């Protein structure tokens, strides 16, 4: 006669059924959520640490209201380029011509407004059209001509730099009209009663906080509806608190000086607009698709050539906008404008989470990457670090960001 043997060992209680298990389970969920989203939030955390480091190192000078405002204005054109460059890299390409194209558009703006006395709004539209045409020509060679983007945009870099020298005769040309200068250097007007703060900036800050919280909640619900992984509730709440605190801090700093710079509104509109396109629009999903897996995208019916063409056309327009902002900020067009801007934009995209293989990245990441470079530049200038060591440090930061990307892929793959 056989005897059945039954394991009498008590089963381990599932996490969350008792005090200790609940704490351990929640901690594990939070750690898992952070691991899954480390790529998305890693550089945001790094930006915060860099700000704290230089704030302490400069004895608070980095976070003076005037310095924060200057930080936005001084890096605005790089951030504009970084947004467009992120889309190019997500699509699996690269654009080396944007620095020269910003200089070329600046020279065209000087020719239109200074030499020919065109009204500046008309000249701005013409310059944006010039940038779109330049981007479209390069995009046609890449998408329909089958030429590598590296070669086409390298040729564009040389061509636009030469055309800038030709149009300006090797000299600077200015000044630009006051209206255009105000767009790059001006601030929102004062409205309402005297509160020791810029009232309109405070209202915009509160509105931005509401918009960000609403968008985060909607995205979370959408992901849950598709049965996708989301952050644990407590970690998600912590994220909302951190975002609110960051926006509120910047808002108060700007409102205690002259208010929000006009160029910040331009950046905000680009961030919201392109962020929405890349998250929700069909063409945004197609850009991710052709960069992530081009053969599969073709089999799925994605018109890859058209998408690539539009990506470079868009990059040309954003380069033109950056060229106008840069020229208006200094009120002159210079043959040497835009030097190394393409490298700064590419570095900002990769630091902000773009992948060398394409298909990965966010518009917000591009802005974060640009701000990392901007804070590094500003902080190192304040503490007296020489330009030679600044280049070394920025190069190491870029290397670390790409190295983290490679390490993260290998870890996820294993």
N, C-alpha and C positions, 0 to 999 in steps of 0.2 A: 504494500500500500504506500502510495507516494504522498508526500506531505508538501503542500504549497507553502512557499516561504514568501512572506510579504514584507517589504521594507517599511519598518515602523518609524524611520527617521522623519521627524517633522519637516514638511516642505518649508523652504525659505520664504519668508513673507515678502510679497511684492513691494517694491518701493512705494512709499506714500501711505502705507497702512499704519505705520506708527511714527512716532516722533523722529527717531534717528533715521529710519528709512526715508521718510518724507524729505528731510533735509538733504540726505545724500542723493536721493533721486532728483531733486530740484537742481542741486549743484551740478550733477552729471548732465542734465538737460541743458543747463546754461552753458556748460563747457562744450557740449556737442554743437549747440547753436553757434557759439563763437567760432568753433573750428570750421563749420560749414560756411560761415560768413566772413572768415578772416580776410579773404581776398577783397571783399567789399569794404570792410571797415578798418583794415590794417593801416592804410595811409591816413585815414581820418584820425586814428589814435596817434599815429606818428606826428601829424600836424599839430595836434594838441600838445604833445610832449615837446616839440621844437619851440612852440610859442612859449610854454612855461620855462624852458631852458633859457631862452634869450631874454625873457621878461626878468628872470632872476639875474642873469649875467649883466644886463644893462641897467639894473636897479630900477626897473619899471618903465624905462624910456621907450621900449618897444611898444607898449600898450598906451602911450599917450594918445589922446584923441586925434591930434594933428598927424601923428605918425601913422595911425591906422588909416586915416583918410588918404594920406599920401601913398600908402601901400596899395590901395585899390587903384588909384589913378596911375601910378607908375607901372603897374603890371597889367593894366587893362588890355593892351593890345596883345600881349602874350596869352592871356586867358582867352581872348577871342580866337586867336590862331589855334590854341590847344583844343577848343571845342571842335573845330573843323578837322583838325589832325586826328582826333580820336575816332571820328567817323571813317576817315581814310584808313586808319590802321585796323579798325574792326573789320573793314571790307577786305583786308589782306594786302593793302598797298602801302606806299609811302610817298610823301611829297616833299622834295627838297627845294622847291621853287618859291615857297611862300615868303621867305625873307626878302628875296629880290623883287617879288611881285608887290609887296607892301611899299618898297621904295619906288617902284615904277608907278604905282597908283598915286603915291604922294607927289611925284614929279608931274603927273598928268593933272592933278588937282591944282598945283601951282601954275601950270600953263593955262588952265581954264580960268582960274580966279584972279591971279596976279597979272598975267600978261594980257589976257583977253577980257577981263572985267565981267565975267559971267556971274550972275547971282549965285551965291554959294549953295542954296538948295538944289538948283539945276545942276551945278557942277558935281555935287555929291551923287545925284542919280546917275550922271554920266560916268563917274568913276566906278560906281558899283557895277554898271553895265560893262565897263572895261574889264573889271575883275572877273565877272561872269563869263565873258567871251574868252579870256585867257584860260580860265579853268576848263571851259568847254572844249577848247582846242586840245589841251593836254588830255582831257578825258576821252576825246574821240580817238586819239592815237593809242591810248591805253586799252580802251574798251573794244573799239572796232578795228583798230590797226594791229592789235595783238602785241604791241611793244611793251617791254617791262616798265613799270611805273618809275623805277629807280632811274633808268636811262632818260625817259621822257622828261621827268621833272628836273633832272640834272641839266639837261639841255635848256629847259625853261629857266633855271636859275642863272645860267650864263647869259641867256638872251635878254631876260628882263633887266639884269644888272647893266648890260651894255646899253640897252635902250634908255635906262635912267640917266646914264652919263651923257648920252646924245641929247636928250630933251633938256637937260639942265646945263649943257655945255661945261660940265665938270665943276659947276659952282652951286652954292645954295641960292634958293629963291623964296622970297617972302616979303612982307608978312601976310598971313591969311586974314580974312574978314573976322571981325569980332564975334559974329554969330557962331561961326564954326569953332573958334577958340573956346567959346563958352561951353560948347558941347563936350569938349575933351577936358576942360579944366573947371567948369562951373559947377554950382550946387543948386539944389532945389530952393525955390523962394521961401521966405518966411511967411507963415500964415498964422492967424489966431492970436490969442493973448500971450503975454510974456510969461513963460514958465521956466526960464533958464535952460530950456531944451528946445531943439528944433521940432516943432509940433508935427509937421508933415512927415518927418522921418520916423517919429514915434508911431504915427498911424500906420505907415507902411510896414514898420517892424511887427506890429501887432497883427496886421493882415497877413504878413508872411508866415508868422507862427501858426495862425489858424489854417492857412493853406497847406503848410507842411504836415501838420498833425492830421488834417483831413485826408491828404494824399497817402500818408503812411497807413492809416486805418483802412482806407479803401484797398490799397495794395495787399494788405494782410488778409482781408476778407476775400479778395479775389483768389489769392493763393490757396486759402483754405477751401474755397469752392472747387478748385481743381485738384484737391487732395495733395498739394505740394507741402514740403517742409517749411515751417515758419518758425520764427524765434519764439521761445517760451514766453508766456504772458508777462512775467516779471522782468525778463530781459528786454522785451519789447517796450514795456513802460519805462524802463531805465533809458532806453534809446530815445524815447520821446522827450523825457526830462532833459537829457543831455543836449538834444537838438534845440529845444526851447531855450535852455540856458545860454547856448552859444549864440543863437540869433539875438536874444535879448541883450547880451553883453555887447555885441557889435553895434546893435541899434543905439544903445545908450552912449557908447563911445562916439559914434558919428553924430548923434543928436546934441552932444555937449560941445561940439566944435562948430562947424558950419552947416551940418546936415549931410544928407546923402549926396555924393557926387552924381551928376547926371549920367556919367559913363557907367555907374553902378546899375542904374535902371536898364541901360542897354544890355549889360551883362546878365542881369536878372531875366530880362525878356528872352535872351538867347538860351539861357539855362533851362527855363521853364518850357520854351517852345521845342527845342531839340530834345530835351528829356522826355517830353510827351511823345514826340515822333518816334524816338527809339524804343519806348516802352509799349506804345499802343498802336501806332500806325503800321500799315502793311509794309510800307517801304522800309521802316525801321527793322522789322523782323527779317526782311529780305537782305538787308545789309549784314545782319548777324549771320544769316544763312550762308551767303556766298563767302564770307570770311571764315566761317567754321568748317564748312564742308562743301566746296564748290560743285563737285560731281553730283552729290545728293541734292543740292539746291537746283541744279539744272533738271534733274529727273523729276523734281517736284513742280516744275513749271516756272521757276523764278527766272525772270529776264535779266540775267546777270550783266549783260553788256549795258543795258539801259540804266541799271542801278549804279554800276561803276561810273558811267558817264555823269549821272546826276550827282554822285558823291564828289567828283572833282569839280564840277560846275559850282557846287555849293562851297567847296574849299576856296575857289577863286573869289567868290563874293565875300566870304569872311576875311580873306586876305586883303581885299580892297577896303573893307570896313576898318580893319586893323591899321592899314596904311593911312587912312583918313584920320583916325584917332591919333596916331603917332605924329603925323605932320601937324595936326591942329594943336597938339599939346605944346610943341616947340615953336609953332607958328612959322616954320620954314620947311622947305623940301630940300633934302640933302642927298647927294650921290652915294654917301656912305650909310644912309638909313637902312635899317633892317638887317644889318650884319649879324649873322648867327641866330636870327629869329627862328629859322626853321629848326635849328638844333634845340633851342629852348622849348619850342612847341612839341617836338618829338619827345624830349625828355619829360615834359609835363604829362604827356599821354601815358608813357610807360610807367612813370612814378605813380600815376593815378590808377594803375591797374590794367592797362592794355596788355595784350599778349602778342609776342612776336609772331605767332602763327595765325593771328587774326581771330575774329569771332567772339572776342571777349573784351569788355570794357563798358564804361558808362560815361555819360556827359558830365555828371557830377564828379566822377573820378578825375576827369581831365582838369576841371576847375581846382579840385583839391591838389592835384599834382602841381599845377601852376602856382598855387598859393604856397606850397612847400618851398618851391624855388624862390618865390618872392620873399617869404619870411627869412629864408637863409641869407639871401642877398642883403636884405635890410638889416637883419640882426648882425651879420658879420661886418657890415659897414659901421654900425653903431659901436661895436667893440674894437674896431680898428684892425680887423683882419685884412691883410693885403690881397689884391686882386689875384695874385699868383696862387695863394693858398685857397682862395675862394673857388677857383676853377678845380683844384684838386678835390676839395670837399664835395662840390656838386657832382663831380665825376664819380666819386665813391658812393654817393647817395643813389645815383642812377644805377650803378653796378649792383648795389644792394637790392634795389627794387626789382630789377630783372632777375637777379639770383633768387630772390624770394618767390617770384613767379615760377621759376623752374622747379625749385624745391617743393612748392605747394602742389604742382602738377604731379610730381613723382610720388608724393605722399598720398594724394588722393588716388592715384593709379594703383598704388600698392594696397 
